Amino acid sequence: MKYLLKILMLAALASAPVVRAEVASPSVQIIVMRPTDFPLLTRVAGQSMDLHPFNNGTTYLYIEQQQVDRIVILDVTDPARVKPVGTAKLETPAPFDFIKPLGGSAALVCFRDHSGLAVIDFRKPKEPVLSHASTLLQGTRGEEIGPTAFLIVNGPGLNSENAVQDYDVVDASNPMAPRLLTTVQKVQSELINQETGTTYLLGSAGLTIVRRPEVEEKYRQGRTYSN
């Protein structure tokens, strides 16, 4: 008899409606989903997160938790039905911030203790891997150059009293092996032409120009059509 009652209680719990903590506006144009609406592993304070869409139509949200101890992976393709995918452990020296995506399979991160930057490889979405590249370790901040390249700035910001700094131009088309293309020393000024995607760096050896041929071609085609 007790066994039967236990089965009935479990069945009742299984069929009971899920109590959600979401809050909707009177017009239902805005819905706020609270922590209790999500899986237990998300109800932990995190340090940073990154939203990453994949070619198969799914979108994963990666959340850094427990002071670099783990990455929580959620399937947020349908925001109304967030599903846990799993967790991954990354060997990192400090908490980090996601800076920018690199193509469709990686992201640039910057460590909060100013120890440098690194690349996270998402080619295996459920098993992200951190790539430490010697060319990136000395960077203090990163600036994007298109989808798969970036500038690594070594030194204080341009608004500081000592504006001189070195810029590393890095190609990360292969996330696990970012490649240093060149270092522009003692940069005093930086300009970017958004139309052609061109970056101009004025360093101790003179002018360096970082070009993006694909953007240049689109710009030329646009000017041709407009004329």
Phi, psi and omega in degrees: 000313179299321180297320179294318179298321180297318178298317180295321179294317179296321179295321179294320179294321181294326182270353182293143180295146179282126179278117182257148181260007183295153181237131180247147175288159180306327180275353183060025175275342178231130175233124178257120178260125184268167182308325182288354176277350188246168179303155184303322185293348178270350185272050179224139179301136180241170181258322180199170179206161182217134179260123188230109175277148180241163186295340181276005177096351179272154176232125179252144172251124180254124182241125176277125183231167171054042176051060175076004183286329183204161172245126176265135183245124180238143172270110182246026179306317173251106183302336180281345182224074179287128184239135176290136177257320180158192177228157178221147179255129178243133178275094182238148182284340184196165173302154183221166174243139174287128183263308183196153173286150177240099185064214180253010187223013182200171177212146177269133178235152179236128181284138186288344178270012178064025179278353177136198181233167178204174180240134174258126182266122180252020181298331168253094189307326182271355181224066180297146183234137178268128180253114174267116179249133183301331181288346184256344193296335184267000184288148177254339175198162182235147176231135185282147169230088182075188187286336186230018179219163181199164173260134173255121183262125179249101179138184181290166179289164182293341181271358180279168181299321178257093188276354182289132181204160178259145178242127172261130175262116189240133174259122181242033177298333169254100187304327183276354179216066177303141186243128176282118180274317178192163174240125177260114188272143173051060180286126179261334184208148180224133176228146179230128173265104184294332183292318181258355181071021185267135176249130179249125180239126179256102183250188183294335179266002181116208186272132171241135179241128176254114186258157174230091186306322181297319179290322177301317181295318178297321179295317179296319179296321179296320179292323179296315181293323182289336179273000000 
